[in-house]
Amino acid sequence: MKGSSKKTSGYYEYREKNRAKLRDLIYFLGEDWIDIGVLGNEMNTERWKLIATSAYQPKKCDVCKKYWHTCLDNAKKKSSEYLLESIFGNIPIELETCTNCLF
């Protein structure tokens, strides 16, 4: 990312808020009580938790009735693969025609 795109994406504001939280903790508790590495990992996990899981949700084909999802193959290209019905059969899921039934 370039500097200007970081500011417009909210990354800069997010980073500054986290730095302020860390400074508050250090001020009130002292540096001996704070594990900065763990806090940094927790903040990163919290930030990316919802973003990373929403892109490739499992779906059920309305034509062949199989469960499938979009994934990245070894060449970093999008492809689709079928999922086990025994695992995904009992969860609420979106209906969408799979790529094999489209053609």
C-alpha positions as CSV (number, residue, x, y, z in Angstrom):
1,M,0.0,0.0,0.0
2,K,1.1,3.5,-0.7
3,G,1.0,6.1,2.1
4,S,-2.0,7.9,0.8
5,S,-4.1,4.7,0.3
6,K,-3.3,3.7,3.9
7,K,-4.8,7.0,5.2
8,T,-7.9,6.7,3.1
9,S,-8.5,3.0,3.9
10,G,-8.7,3.7,7.7
11,Y,-5.5,1.8,8.4
12,Y,-3.8,5.0,9.8
13,E,-6.7,5.8,12.1
14,Y,-6.8,2.2,13.3
15,R,-3.1,2.1,14.0
16,E,-3.2,5.4,15.9
17,K,-6.1,4.2,18.1
18,N,-4.1,1.1,19.0
19,R,-1.0,3.1,19.8
20,A,-3.1,5.3,22.1
21,K,-4.5,2.2,23.9
22,L,-1.0,0.8,24.3
23,R,0.3,4.1,25.7
24,D,-2.6,4.2,28.2
25,L,-1.8,0.6,29.4
26,I,1.9,1.4,29.8
27,Y,1.1,4.6,31.7
28,F,-1.3,3.0,34.2
29,L,0.3,-0.5,34.6
30,G,4.0,0.1,33.7
31,E,6.1,-1.6,31.1
32,D,6.9,-4.6,33.3
33,W,3.2,-5.7,33.2
34,I,2.6,-5.3,29.5
35,D,3.6,-7.9,26.9
36,I,3.6,-5.8,23.8
37,G,4.1,-8.7,21.4
38,V,1.0,-10.5,22.6
39,L,-1.1,-7.3,22.5
40,G,0.0,-6.6,18.9
41,N,-1.0,-10.1,17.9
42,E,-4.4,-9.8,19.6
43,M,-5.0,-6.5,17.9
44,N,-4.1,-7.9,14.5
45,T,-6.3,-10.9,15.0
46,E,-9.2,-8.8,16.1
47,R,-8.8,-6.6,13.0
48,W,-8.7,-9.4,10.4
49,K,-11.1,-11.8,12.1
50,L,-14.2,-10.8,10.2
51,I,-12.5,-9.8,6.9
52,A,-10.7,-13.1,6.2
53,T,-13.6,-15.4,6.7
54,S,-16.3,-13.7,4.7
55,A,-14.8,-14.0,1.2
56,Y,-15.2,-17.7,0.5
57,Q,-18.4,-18.8,2.4
58,P,-19.7,-22.3,1.6
59,K,-22.8,-22.5,-0.6
60,K,-25.3,-25.1,-1.8
61,C,-26.0,-25.5,-5.4
62,D,-29.7,-25.1,-6.2
63,V,-29.4,-27.4,-9.3
64,C,-27.3,-30.4,-8.2
65,K,-27.9,-29.9,-4.4
66,K,-24.2,-30.3,-3.5
67,Y,-22.3,-28.1,-1.1
68,W,-19.4,-26.2,-2.6
69,H,-17.2,-23.2,-2.1
70,T,-14.7,-21.0,-4.0
71,C,-11.1,-21.5,-3.0
72,L,-7.6,-20.6,-4.2
73,D,-5.6,-23.4,-5.9
74,N,-1.8,-23.8,-5.8
75,A,-1.4,-21.3,-8.7
76,K,-3.4,-18.7,-6.7
77,K,-6.3,-18.8,-9.1
78,K,-9.9,-19.1,-8.0
79,S,-11.5,-22.5,-8.4
80,S,-14.4,-24.3,-6.8
81,E,-14.6,-27.6,-5.0
82,Y,-17.3,-29.7,-3.5
83,L,-17.6,-30.1,0.3
84,L,-18.7,-33.1,2.4
85,E,-22.4,-33.2,3.0
86,S,-21.9,-34.9,6.3
87,I,-20.1,-31.8,7.7
88,F,-22.0,-29.0,6.0
89,G,-25.5,-30.5,5.8
90,N,-26.8,-29.0,9.0
91,I,-25.7,-25.4,8.8
92,P,-27.6,-22.5,7.3
93,I,-26.1,-21.8,3.9
94,E,-26.6,-19.6,0.8
95,L,-28.1,-21.1,-2.3
96,E,-26.1,-20.4,-5.5
97,T,-25.6,-22.4,-8.7
98,C,-22.1,-24.0,-8.7
99,T,-19.7,-23.4,-11.5
100,N,-20.1,-27.0,-12.9
101,C,-23.9,-26.6,-13.3
102,L,-23.5,-23.1,-14.9
103,F,-21.9,-24.6,-18.1
